[in-house]
Amino acid sequence: MSRIVNSVEFKEEIKNGVVVVDFFADWCGPCKMLAPIFEELGNEMSNVSFVKVDVDKSPDIAMSYKVASIPTVMVFKDGEKVAGNVGFMPKEQIKQMVEAHV
């Protein structure tokens, strides 16, 4: 299960283990297509955390990670970005990207 984190929570959220972050906005069509897939993976992969960042509400996070297009999915391991992809991705592709860092 994923939850939306803000600027205050973000650093704490990504500092331990593998964390997958979905940078999104409510008005973004491809983001809406990705949302149920992201939730499914969050429920299936219990050893990984899944969080979302609303780029309109937390633009500082998006800017610090150079998120120029959404959706953008990034994988963090112990606070460091280890992978990322821009645009809609099928479930299996996201899963493979995450599993490479577990």
VEXFITOR-315270 format. One record per residue: residue number from 1; residue in one letter; x, y, z of N, C-alpha, C in turn. Coordinates in pm, whole numbers. Layout:
<rs>
+-----+---+--------+--------+--------+--------+--------+--------+--------+--------+--------+
!   k ! r !    nc1 !    nc2 !    nc3 !   cac1 !   cac2 !   cac3 !    cc1 !    cc2 !    cc3 !
+-----+---+--------+--------+--------+--------+--------+--------+--------+--------+--------+
! NUM ! a !      X !      Y !      Z !      X !      Y !      Z !      X !      Y !      Z !
...
+-----+---+--------+--------+--------+--------+--------+--------+--------+--------+--------+
</rs>
This chain:
<rs>
+-----+---+--------+--------+--------+--------+--------+--------+--------+--------+--------+
!   k ! r !    nc1 !    nc2 !    nc3 !   cac1 !   cac2 !   cac3 !    cc1 !    cc2 !    cc3 !
+-----+---+--------+--------+--------+--------+--------+--------+--------+--------+--------+
!   1 ! m !     84 !   -118 !      0 !      0 !      0 !      0 !     88 !    125 !      0 !
!   2 ! s !     62 !    216 !    -88 !    142 !    338 !    -95 !     68 !    453 !    -29 !
!   3 ! r !    146 !    552 !     12 !     85 !    671 !     67 !    157 !    792 !     12 !
!   4 ! i !     90 !    906 !     15 !    149 !   1030 !    -36 !    230 !   1093 !     77 !
!   5 ! v !    355 !   1126 !     45 !    442 !   1190 !    144 !    472 !   1333 !    100 !
!   6 ! n !    499 !   1418 !    198 !    529 !   1558 !    168 !    678 !   1584 !    187 !
!   7 ! s !    715 !   1708 !    172 !    856 !   1748 !    180 !    919 !   1717 !    315 !
!   8 ! v !    840 !   1728 !    422 !    892 !   1703 !    556 !    920 !   1553 !    577 !
!   9 ! e !    834 !   1468 !    526 !    844 !   1324 !    547 !    939 !   1253 !    451 !
!  10 ! f !    965 !   1312 !    336 !   1033 !   1242 !    227 !   1169 !   1183 !    266 !
!  11 ! k !   1258 !   1264 !    318 !   1394 !   1216 !    351 !   1390 !   1101 !    451 !
!  12 ! e !   1303 !   1112 !    549 !   1289 !   1006 !    650 !   1236 !    878 !    585 !
!  13 ! e !   1144 !    895 !    492 !   1078 !    781 !    427 !   1175 !    700 !    342 !
!  14 ! i !   1270 !    766 !    274 !   1358 !    695 !    181 !   1490 !    650 !    242 !
!  15 ! k !   1517 !    685 !    368 !   1652 !    664 !    421 !   1689 !    519 !    451 !
!  16 ! n !   1592 !    429 !    470 !   1623 !    289 !    501 !   1557 !    193 !    404 !
!  17 ! g !   1634 !     97 !    357 !   1579 !     -7 !    271 !   1552 !     41 !    130 !
!  18 ! v !   1472 !    -38 !     58 !   1436 !     -6 !    -80 !   1299 !     62 !    -80 !
!  19 ! v !   1295 !    179 !   -141 !   1171 !    257 !   -147 !   1147 !    298 !   -292 !
!  20 ! v !   1025 !    274 !   -340 !    987 !    312 !   -475 !    899 !    436 !   -463 !
!  21 ! v !    935 !    540 !   -539 !    863 !    666 !   -533 !    800 !    697 !   -669 !
!  22 ! d !    670 !    726 !   -664 !    595 !    766 !   -783 !    573 !    917 !   -774 !
!  23 ! f !    638 !    993 !   -863 !    615 !   1137 !   -873 !    497 !   1156 !   -967 !
!  24 ! f !    390 !   1221 !   -918 !    265 !   1230 !   -995 !    197 !   1365 !   -972 !
!  25 ! a !     86 !   1386 !  -1046 !     -4 !   1499 !  -1023 !   -145 !   1451 !  -1051 !
!  26 ! d !   -240 !   1511 !   -982 !   -381 !   1470 !   -998 !   -433 !   1488 !  -1140 !
!  27 ! w !   -382 !   1587 !  -1213 !   -431 !   1619 !  -1347 !   -365 !   1536 !  -1457 !
!  28 ! c !   -269 !   1451 !  -1421 !   -189 !   1377 !  -1519 !   -256 !   1244 !  -1558 !
!  29 ! g !   -293 !   1231 !  -1686 !   -358 !   1109 !  -1735 !   -274 !    983 !  -1718 !
!  30 ! p !   -149 !    981 !  -1767 !    -66 !    861 !  -1749 !    -42 !    828 !  -1601 !
!  31 ! c !    -41 !    930 !  -1514 !    -25 !    906 !  -1370 !   -145 !    826 !  -1317 !
!  32 ! k !   -264 !    859 !  -1367 !   -386 !    789 !  -1325 !   -384 !    644 !  -1373 !
!  33 ! m !   -324 !    621 !  -1490 !   -311 !    484 !  -1542 !   -212 !    404 !  -1458 !
!  34 ! l !   -108 !    470 !  -1409 !     -4 !    403 !  -1332 !    -49 !    374 !  -1188 !
!  35 ! a !   -137 !    456 !  -1133 !   -175 !    446 !   -992 !   -220 !    306 !   -947 !
!  36 ! p !   -311 !    239 !  -1018 !   -352 !    105 !   -971 !   -239 !      2 !   -979 !
!  37 ! i !   -152 !     15 !  -1077 !    -38 !    -76 !  -1090 !     58 !    -55 !   -973 !
!  38 ! f !     82 !     70 !   -939 !    169 !    105 !   -828 !    113 !     48 !   -697 !
!  39 ! e !    -18 !     58 !   -679 !    -84 !      4 !   -559 !    -71 !   -149 !   -554 !
!  40 ! e !    -93 !   -214 !   -667 !    -81 !   -361 !   -674 !     59 !   -406 !   -632 !
!  41 ! l !    160 !   -340 !   -689 !    297 !   -377 !   -655 !    325 !   -352 !   -508 !
!  42 ! g !    272 !   -244 !   -453 !    289 !   -214 !   -311 !    230 !   -323 !   -224 !
!  43 ! n !    119 !   -381 !   -267 !     56 !   -490 !   -192 !    129 !   -622 !   -209 !
!  44 ! e !    189 !   -643 !   -326 !    257 !   -770 !   -356 !    399 !   -777 !   -302 !
!  45 ! m !    469 !   -665 !   -299 !    611 !   -664 !   -262 !    625 !   -611 !   -118 !
!  46 ! s !    612 !   -700 !    -24 !    609 !   -660 !    117 !    745 !   -615 !    171 !
!  47 ! n !    853 !   -651 !    102 !    987 !   -615 !    149 !   1034 !   -479 !     94 !
!  48 ! v !    944 !   -409 !     24 !    976 !   -279 !    -38 !    868 !   -180 !      2 !
!  49 ! s !    906 !    -54 !     25 !    809 !     51 !     55 !    772 !    124 !    -74 !
!  50 ! f !    647 !    161 !    -86 !    598 !    236 !   -201 !    536 !    365 !   -152 !
!  51 ! v !    585 !    480 !   -200 !    530 !    609 !   -162 !    510 !    694 !   -287 !
!  52 ! k !    425 !    795 !   -274 !    396 !    884 !   -385 !    427 !   1027 !   -344 !
!  53 ! v !    470 !   1107 !   -441 !    496 !   1249 !   -419 !    414 !   1328 !   -521 !
!  54 ! d !    325 !   1413 !   -472 !    246 !   1501 !   -557 !    335 !   1620 !   -593 !
!  55 ! v !    374 !   1629 !   -720 !    469 !   1733 !   -761 !    412 !   1874 !   -748 !
!  56 ! d !    280 !   1887 !   -747 !    219 !   2019 !   -729 !    223 !   2063 !   -583 !
!  57 ! k !    217 !   1968 !   -491 !    218 !   2000 !   -348 !    358 !   1997 !   -288 !
!  58 ! s !    451 !   1928 !   -354 !    590 !   1919 !   -305 !    688 !   1944 !   -421 !
!  59 ! p !    682 !   2064 !   -480 !    768 !   2091 !   -595 !    917 !   2091 !   -560 !
!  60 ! d !    950 !   2116 !   -434 !   1090 !   2115 !   -393 !   1154 !   1978 !   -409 !
!  61 ! i !   1079 !   1872 !   -377 !   1131 !   1736 !   -393 !   1151 !   1707 !   -542 !
!  62 ! a !   1050 !   1740 !   -621 !   1058 !   1716 !   -766 !   1178 !   1789 !   -825 !
!  63 ! m !   1200 !   1913 !   -784 !   1313 !   1990 !   -836 !   1447 !   1930 !   -793 !
!  64 ! s !   1454 !   1887 !   -668 !   1582 !   1834 !   -619 !   1622 !   1704 !   -689 !
!  65 ! y !   1524 !   1629 !   -742 !   1555 !   1506 !   -815 !   1537 !   1523 !   -965 !
!  66 ! k !   1527 !   1649 !  -1009 !   1520 !   1684 !  -1152 !   1406 !   1613 !  -1225 !
!  67 ! v !   1290 !   1609 !  -1160 !   1172 !   1549 !  -1222 !   1110 !   1655 !  -1314 !
!  68 ! a !   1123 !   1633 !  -1444 !   1073 !   1729 !  -1543 !    944 !   1681 !  -1607 !
!  69 ! s !    920 !   1550 !  -1609 !    800 !   1491 !  -1668 !    743 !   1390 !  -1570 !
!  70 ! i !    611 !   1376 !  -1576 !    546 !   1279 !  -1488 !    457 !   1188 !  -1572 !
!  71 ! p !    433 !   1067 !  -1527 !    486 !   1009 !  -1404 !    636 !    976 !  -1416 !
!  72 ! t !    703 !    989 !  -1306 !    841 !    944 !  -1293 !    846 !    850 !  -1174 !
!  73 ! v !    903 !    732 !  -1195 !    919 !    635 !  -1087 !   1067 !    623 !  -1057 !
!  74 ! m !   1103 !    639 !   -929 !   1241 !    625 !   -887 !   1252 !    520 !   -778 !
!  75 ! v !   1364 !    449 !   -778 !   1393 !    351 !   -674 !   1509 !    405 !   -591 !
!  76 ! f !   1489 !    407 !   -459 !   1592 !    452 !   -365 !   1633 !    334 !   -279 !
!  77 ! k !   1762 !    325 !   -249 !   1811 !    222 !   -159 !   1895 !    293 !    -53 !
!  78 ! d !   1849 !    282 !     71 !   1916 !    348 !    185 !   1944 !    495 !    157 !
!  79 ! g !   1844 !    564 !    101 !   1852 !    708 !     79 !   1912 !    754 !    -51 !
!  80 ! e !   1971 !    662 !   -128 !   2034 !    698 !   -255 !   1949 !    652 !   -373 !
!  81 ! k !   1934 !    737 !   -473 !   1861 !    698 !   -594 !   1945 !    595 !   -670 !
!  82 ! v !   1884 !    479 !   -701 !   1956 !    373 !   -771 !   1896 !    342 !   -908 !
!  83 ! a !   1774 !    389 !   -933 !   1710 !    364 !  -1063 !   1596 !    463 !  -1082 !
!  84 ! g !   1559 !    481 !  -1206 !   1447 !    569 !  -1235 !   1400 !    555 !  -1378 !
!  85 ! n !   1274 !    591 !  -1401 !   1218 !    584 !  -1533 !   1108 !    689 !  -1546 !
!  86 ! v !   1101 !    753 !  -1662 !   1001 !    855 !  -1688 !    894 !    798 !  -1779 !
!  87 ! g !    767 !    826 !  -1748 !    655 !    783 !  -1830 !    589 !    657 !  -1776 !
!  88 ! f !    477 !    624 !  -1836 !    403 !    504 !  -1795 !    486 !    380 !  -1822 !
!  89 ! m !    483 !    286 !  -1727 !    553 !    159 !  -1743 !    458 !     45 !  -1707 !
!  90 ! p !    465 !    -66 !  -1778 !    386 !   -182 !  -1740 !    433 !   -239 !  -1606 !
!  91 ! k !    345 !   -310 !  -1541 !    372 !   -365 !  -1408 !    501 !   -446 !  -1404 !
!  92 ! e !    520 !   -536 !  -1498 !    638 !   -624 !  -1496 !    768 !   -545 !  -1509 !
!  93 ! q !    764 !   -438 !  -1587 !    885 !   -357 !  -1606 !    922 !   -285 !  -1475 !
!  94 ! i !    822 !   -234 !  -1405 !    849 !   -169 !  -1276 !    902 !   -273 !  -1177 !
!  95 ! k !    838 !   -389 !  -1175 !    877 !   -495 !  -1083 !   1023 !   -536 !  -1106 !
!  96 ! q !   1063 !   -552 !  -1231 !   1202 !   -588 !  -1264 !   1299 !   -480 !  -1219 !
!  97 ! m !   1263 !   -353 !  -1239 !   1348 !   -243 !  -1200 !   1369 !   -244 !  -1048 !
!  98 ! v !   1261 !   -272 !   -975 !   1269 !   -274 !   -827 !   1348 !   -395 !   -780 !
!  99 ! e !   1318 !   -514 !   -835 !   1382 !   -637 !   -790 !   1532 !   -636 !   -811 !
! 100 ! a !   1580 !   -558 !   -905 !   1724 !   -547 !   -931 !   1798 !   -485 !   -811 !
! 101 ! h !   1723 !   -423 !   -720 !   1786 !   -352 !   -608 !   1745 !   -405 !   -472 !
! 102 ! v !   1672 !   -516 !   -470 !   1628 !   -573 !   -342 !   1734 !   -667 !   -290 !
+-----+---+--------+--------+--------+--------+--------+--------+--------+--------+--------+
</rs>
